[in-house]
Amino acid sequence: MHRAFPERACPTLVSLVSFVLIGSSAYAQAPESIGIRAQGMAGAFTAVADDATAVWWNPAGLAGGSYFSTILEYGHPKDPPDTNVKGVSVGFPALGFGYYRLPISQMRPPTSTGLGTANRQDQGTLSELGVTVGQSLGNHFVVGTTLKAMNAGEIHAGLDAGTMVTFGLARVGLAVRNVTEATFGTGPDALVLRRQARAGFALSTGSRGVIGTGSVAIDADLTRTATAAGDQRRIAAGAEAWTTRKVLGFRGGISKNTVGSEQTSWSGGASVAVRKGKYLNSYVDGQYTGGSDEARRGWGFALRLTF
């Protein structure tokens, strides 16, 4: 029998929500930059986060993942051309590691110096190395944090935090990125990673430690993000379904920017089991994102191992 929701969890959640709602603008990496499954669901993943990319999406999600998960991924955004996203992540129920390389050209908004879409290719990359730990508070509530070392010509420390509440099939997630708001460089072209928050709700058939055969989810940004494509504050909805023996998985979703240009993107993806064993399983995941929002267009694939 599940124990009652711990009384100390409520003040923790309320304090975190109040903290992230201070301030309204952020220069940051879009959450959809990482995670092939997450991108295939159009970014509706904060309350799902049940694989090793929880290190990026929601540190508290590791507690609901498999005993061991590792993912090697590659993404190719359409804009700017000749850029890519690379990452590797490893997750256990209470410990995770992640390393990602992302193009700065997708993060920094145009400034008075004239940086625009046409000449954003040579701004370099931001590298992030993160270590995630989580703590369960009773049977329903988990808090997780990711301590990061970030390098973009300078090295700075960073911190992400997340919570996950689970009751039966329902999950509620809250993730806060860049709690410490690191700044790289000086002047008008400085890269400032301001605080960024996202909330999600999901219904999933997966029990603790197992990716479910079906999930539906919705995410919403709680802060506005200033990017090279303009201001972003998104709402996303997505779904994922697996065949009975989890040999094939399919997912899709739609995401809309609710500020600025208010453009819409759609995503689709699939997974194929390369090896199905009693303990070790391997998959190839792929995704494609299209739609009127050119900043979100692109494709990616990943190799995922679970135990």
MIGU-494876 format. One record per residue (C-alpha): residue number from 0; residue in three letters; x, y, z. Coordinates in Angstrom, 3 decimals. Layout:
<recs>
REC   resi   resn          X          Y          Z
REC    NUM    ala          X          Y          Z
...
</recs>
This chain:
<recs>
REC   resi   resn          X          Y          Z
REC      0    met      0.000      0.000      0.000
REC      1    his      1.297      3.438     -0.903
REC      2    arg      2.024      5.759      1.955
REC      3    ala      0.321      9.116      2.092
REC      4    phe      1.904     11.983      0.208
REC      5    pro      4.588     13.352      2.573
REC      6    glu      3.667     16.643      4.207
REC      7    arg      7.141     18.079      3.627
REC      8    ala      6.762     17.587     -0.132
REC      9    cys      4.033     20.214     -0.501
REC     10    pro      6.115     23.171      0.797
REC     11    thr      9.022     21.957     -1.349
REC     12    leu      6.925     21.996     -4.509
REC     13    val      5.271     25.341     -3.710
REC     14    ser      8.648     26.961     -3.003
REC     15    leu     10.098     25.675     -6.276
REC     16    val      7.133     26.946     -8.310
REC     17    ser      7.352     30.389     -6.661
REC     18    phe     11.100     30.534     -7.311
REC     19    val     10.915     29.799    -11.032
REC     20    leu      8.127     32.268    -11.694
REC     21    ile     10.364     35.190    -10.673
REC     22    gly     11.425     36.869    -13.919
REC     23    ser      9.954     36.407    -17.375
REC     24    ser     12.750     36.228    -19.937
REC     25    ala     15.628     33.832    -20.572
REC     26    tyr     18.407     33.257    -23.085
REC     27    ala     18.811     29.500    -23.012
REC     28    gln     18.954     26.201    -24.779
REC     29    ala     15.529     25.055    -25.933
REC     30    pro     14.576     21.869    -24.038
REC     31    glu     13.707     20.244    -27.383
REC     32    ser     17.397     20.353    -28.386
REC     33    ile     18.056     16.998    -26.670
REC     34    gly     16.289     13.642    -26.612
REC     35    ile     15.129     11.811    -29.734
REC     36    arg     12.082     10.314    -28.004
REC     37    ala     11.268     13.699    -26.499
REC     38    gln     11.595     15.455    -29.860
REC     39    gly      9.389     12.824    -31.483
REC     40    met      6.701     13.776    -28.950
REC     41    ala      7.176     17.486    -29.839
REC     42    gly      8.772     18.173    -26.461
REC     43    ala      5.926     16.909    -24.266
REC     44    phe      8.381     15.016    -22.073
REC     45    thr      8.843     16.785    -18.718
REC     46    ala      6.429     14.432    -16.937
REC     47    val      7.583     11.379    -18.959
REC     48    ala     11.428     11.598    -18.712
REC     49    asp     11.838      7.845    -18.165
REC     50    asp     15.142      7.269    -19.980
REC     51    ala     18.697      8.573    -19.568
REC     52    thr     17.805     11.954    -21.101
REC     53    ala     16.070     12.732    -17.795
REC     54    val     19.499     14.193    -16.957
REC     55    trp     18.511     16.984    -19.365
REC     56    trp     14.708     16.971    -19.285
REC     57    asn     13.837     16.445    -15.630
REC     58    pro     16.425     15.154    -13.123
REC     59    ala     13.655     13.666    -10.975
REC     60    gly     12.625     11.395    -13.848
REC     61    leu     15.583      9.050    -13.347
REC     62    ala     13.800      7.465    -10.384
REC     63    gly     11.095      6.214    -12.745
REC     64    gly     13.459      4.877    -15.389
REC     65    ser     14.990      1.483    -16.013
REC     66    tyr     17.760      0.067    -13.809
REC     67    phe     20.307      1.109    -16.447
REC     68    ser     19.901      3.239    -19.562
REC     69    thr     22.414      4.790    -21.915
REC     70    ile     21.753      6.857    -25.040
REC     71    leu     24.061      8.085    -27.800
REC     72    glu     22.341     10.666    -30.013
REC     73    tyr     22.887     12.951    -32.985
REC     74    gly     20.635     15.775    -34.133
REC     75    his     20.735     17.914    -37.270
REC     76    pro     18.777     21.199    -37.104
REC     77    lys     17.781     22.718    -40.419
REC     78    asp     18.630     26.263    -39.300
REC     79    pro     21.405     27.249    -39.174
REC     80    pro     22.780     24.797    -41.734
REC     81    asp     25.977     22.867    -41.041
REC     82    thr     25.245     22.623    -37.308
REC     83    asn     24.529     19.574    -35.193
REC     84    val     23.719     18.471    -31.684
REC     85    lys     25.564     15.570    -30.067
REC     86    gly     25.013     13.899    -26.746
REC     87    val     25.575     10.880    -24.575
REC     88    ser     23.725     10.118    -21.353
REC     89    val     23.766      7.331    -18.782
REC     90    gly     21.110      6.828    -16.150
REC     91    phe     20.451      4.730    -13.072
REC     92    pro     17.429      5.165    -10.755
REC     93    ala     19.269      7.653     -8.489
REC     94    leu     22.353      8.672    -10.497
REC     95    gly     22.884      9.965    -14.022
REC     96    phe     25.544     11.447    -16.283
REC     97    gly     25.163     13.468    -19.445
REC     98    tyr     27.446     15.212    -21.948
REC     99    tyr     26.026     17.428    -24.693
REC    100    arg     27.389     19.728    -27.391
REC    101    leu     24.970     22.335    -28.728
REC    102    pro     25.373     25.128    -31.311
REC    103    ile     25.400     28.554    -29.668
REC    104    ser     23.891     29.952    -32.861
REC    105    gln     20.485     28.572    -31.803
REC    106    met     20.576     30.300    -28.414
REC    107    arg     21.835     33.861    -28.822
REC    108    pro     19.233     36.390    -30.006
REC    109    pro     20.143     38.961    -32.693
REC    110    thr     21.801     42.074    -31.216
REC    111    ser     22.803     45.525    -32.319
REC    112    thr     26.020     44.069    -33.715
REC    113    gly     23.986     42.557    -36.538
REC    114    leu     24.071     38.855    -35.790
REC    115    gly     21.266     37.289    -37.783
REC    116    thr     20.179     33.969    -39.206
REC    117    ala     22.476     34.219    -42.211
REC    118    asn     25.722     34.563    -40.264
REC    119    arg     25.192     32.535    -37.116
REC    120    gln     27.207     29.473    -38.127
REC    121    asp     30.555     30.444    -36.572
REC    122    gln     29.549     31.143    -32.975
REC    123    gly     30.902     27.851    -31.664
REC    124    thr     29.374     25.337    -29.302
REC    125    leu     28.287     25.077    -25.713
REC    126    ser     29.444     21.887    -23.992
REC    127    glu     27.654     20.635    -20.905
REC    128    leu     28.751     17.861    -18.565
REC    129    gly     26.135     17.041    -15.940
REC    130    val     25.867     14.743    -12.927
REC    131    thr     22.362     14.001    -11.660
REC    132    val     21.210     12.726     -8.277
REC    133    gly     17.678     12.156     -7.036
REC    134    gln     15.886     11.582     -3.766
REC    135    ser     12.485      9.963     -3.230
REC    136    leu     10.246     11.511     -0.581
REC    137    gly      7.772      8.716      0.088
REC    138    asn      6.243      6.619     -2.691
REC    139    his      4.931      9.435     -4.855
REC    140    phe      7.320     12.394     -4.840
REC    141    val     10.875     12.672     -6.200
REC    142    val     13.287     15.618     -6.249
REC    143    gly     16.344     15.614     -8.513
REC    144    thr     19.208     17.965     -9.340
REC    145    thr     21.841     18.102    -12.083
REC    146    leu     25.145     19.808    -11.334
REC    147    lys     26.730     20.990    -14.585
REC    148    ala     30.101     22.147    -15.852
REC    149    met     29.589     24.272    -18.982
REC    150    asn     32.174     25.436    -21.491
REC    151    ala     31.664     28.093    -24.175
REC    152    gly     35.102     29.692    -24.248
REC    153    glu     34.774     30.058    -20.477
REC    154    ile     33.949     27.399    -17.904
REC    155    his     31.074     27.956    -15.503
REC    156    ala     29.142     25.777    -13.068
REC    157    gly     25.390     25.395    -13.411
REC    158    leu     22.459     23.721    -11.749
REC    159    asp     19.184     22.210    -12.969
REC    160    ala     16.426     20.957    -10.678
REC    161    gly     13.246     18.972    -11.101
REC    162    thr     10.370     17.291     -9.336
REC    163    met      8.109     14.399    -10.284
REC    164    val      4.839     13.424     -8.619
REC    165    thr      3.315     10.053     -9.542
REC    166    phe     -0.112      8.678     -8.647
REC    167    gly     -1.140      5.551    -10.547
REC    168    leu     -1.064      6.323    -14.273
REC    169    ala     -0.743     10.088    -13.725
REC    170    arg      2.532     11.992    -13.528
REC    171    val      3.201     15.682    -12.945
REC    172    gly      6.671     17.080    -13.621
REC    173    leu      8.367     20.433    -13.098
REC    174    ala     11.870     21.169    -14.388
REC    175    val     13.988     24.284    -13.850
REC    176    arg     17.070     24.812    -15.985
REC    177    asn     19.965     27.213    -15.372
REC    178    val     19.107     27.959    -11.763
REC    179    thr     22.431     29.786    -11.346
REC    180    glu     22.086     31.813    -14.591
REC    181    ala     25.622     31.531    -15.979
REC    182    thr     27.017     34.264    -18.253
REC    183    phe     29.645     33.665    -20.949
REC    184    gly     31.489     36.708    -22.242
REC    185    thr     30.703     40.390    -21.781
REC    186    gly     28.914     43.153    -23.627
REC    187    pro     25.899     42.924    -25.929
REC    188    asp     27.003     39.598    -27.432
REC    189    ala     27.343     37.792    -24.096
REC    190    leu     25.604     34.425    -23.856
REC    191    val     23.370     34.585    -20.783
REC    192    leu     21.683     31.355    -19.702
REC    193    arg     18.863     32.668    -17.583
REC    194    arg     16.470     30.612    -15.488
REC    195    gln     14.034     28.553    -17.545
REC    196    ala     11.078     26.524    -16.251
REC    197    arg      8.719     23.983    -17.785
REC    198    ala      5.824     21.949    -16.385
REC    199    gly      4.243     18.787    -17.711
REC    200    phe      1.454     16.286    -17.155
REC    201    ala      1.381     12.734    -18.486
REC    202    leu     -0.673      9.565    -18.375
REC    203    ser      1.457      6.457    -18.875
REC    204    thr      0.925      2.708    -18.618
REC    205    gly      4.518      2.225    -17.500
REC    206    ser      5.143      0.994    -13.975
REC    207    arg      8.112      2.297    -12.020
REC    208    gly     11.286      1.408    -13.912
REC    209    val      9.545      0.430    -17.164
REC    210    ile      8.747      2.499    -20.260
REC    211    gly      5.013      2.032    -20.780
REC    212    thr      3.286      0.649    -23.860
REC    213    gly      1.433      3.937    -24.155
REC    214    ser      1.793      7.549    -22.976
REC    215    val      0.064     10.859    -23.643
REC    216    ala      1.555     14.093    -22.355
REC    217    ile      1.335     17.875    -22.405
REC    218    asp      4.056     20.425    -21.562
REC    219    ala      3.979     24.179    -21.054
REC    220    asp      6.800     26.689    -20.602
REC    221    leu      6.473     28.849    -17.492
REC    222    thr      9.082     31.351    -18.677
REC    223    arg      9.802     33.154    -21.927
REC    224    thr     13.025     32.298    -23.768
REC    225    ala     14.785     34.737    -26.095
REC    226    thr     16.445     32.764    -28.917
REC    227    ala     17.994     33.437    -32.301
REC    228    ala     14.547     32.812    -33.824
REC    229    gly     12.804     35.269    -31.472
REC    230    asp     10.960     34.917    -28.183
REC    231    gln      9.649     31.471    -27.355
REC    232    arg      7.122     30.208    -24.836
REC    233    arg      5.734     26.914    -25.975
REC    234    ile      2.939     24.509    -25.260
REC    235    ala      3.275     20.964    -26.581
REC    236    ala      1.207     17.787    -26.699
REC    237    gly      2.485     14.353    -27.683
REC    238    ala      1.852     10.621    -27.521
REC    239    glu      3.842      7.399    -27.712
REC    240    ala      2.678      3.814    -28.362
REC    241    trp      4.548      0.497    -28.418
REC    242    thr      3.696     -2.888    -29.856
REC    243    thr      2.989     -5.682    -27.369
REC    244    arg      6.560     -6.993    -27.155
REC    245    lys      8.033     -3.489    -27.592
REC    246    val      9.693     -4.346    -30.866
REC    247    leu      8.336     -1.186    -32.492
REC    248    gly      7.429      2.168    -31.005
REC    249    phe      5.710      5.137    -32.614
REC    250    arg      5.292      8.703    -31.401
REC    251    gly      4.078     12.081    -32.559
REC    252    gly      3.115     15.493    -31.322
REC    253    ile      2.496     19.155    -31.973
REC    254    ser      4.076     22.254    -30.441
REC    255    lys      3.039     25.900    -30.663
REC    256    asn      4.857     29.078    -29.724
REC    257    thr      2.385     31.238    -27.765
REC    258    val      4.350     34.503    -28.044
REC    259    gly      6.061     36.367    -30.859
REC    260    ser      5.505     34.706    -34.226
REC    261    glu      3.242     32.031    -32.647
REC    262    gln      4.393     29.431    -35.168
REC    263    thr      3.539     25.744    -34.970
REC    264    ser      5.695     22.651    -35.432
REC    265    trp      4.807     18.977    -35.656
REC    266    ser      6.969     15.961    -34.895
REC    267    gly      6.995     12.246    -35.542
REC    268    gly      9.301      9.422    -34.574
REC    269    ala      9.782      5.691    -34.305
REC    270    ser     11.886      3.122    -32.468
REC    271    val     13.027     -0.292    -33.671
REC    272    ala     14.409     -2.990    -31.394
REC    273    val     17.819     -4.164    -32.587
REC    274    arg     18.124     -6.730    -29.826
REC    275    lys     15.528     -8.006    -27.389
REC    276    gly     16.884    -10.066    -24.511
REC    277    lys     15.866    -11.144    -21.068
REC    278    tyr     17.823     -8.280    -19.548
REC    279    leu     19.630     -6.159    -22.171
REC    280    asn     17.657     -4.449    -24.925
REC    281    ser     18.882     -2.126    -27.663
REC    282    tyr     16.927      0.257    -29.876
REC    283    val     17.440      2.696    -32.707
REC    284    asp     15.307      5.820    -32.252
REC    285    gly     14.608      8.394    -34.945
REC    286    gln     12.618     11.615    -35.217
REC    287    tyr     11.719     14.330    -37.692
REC    288    thr     10.283     17.775    -36.925
REC    289    gly      8.581     19.975    -39.510
REC    290    gly      5.966     22.695    -39.659
REC    291    ser      5.909     26.477    -40.027
REC    292    asp      8.414     27.060    -37.211
REC    293    glu     11.702     26.872    -39.110
REC    294    ala     13.761     27.078    -35.908
REC    295    arg     12.389     23.669    -34.868
REC    296    arg     12.819     21.827    -38.176
REC    297    gly     15.346     19.012    -38.281
REC    298    trp     15.970     15.330    -37.709
REC    299    gly     17.922     13.086    -35.399
REC    300    phe     18.597      9.522    -34.369
REC    301    ala     19.903      7.692    -31.315
REC    302    leu     21.148      4.312    -30.128
REC    303    arg     19.553      3.398    -26.806
REC    304    leu     20.511      0.518    -24.486
REC    305    thr     18.444     -0.491    -21.454
REC    306    phe     18.912     -3.077    -18.739
</recs>
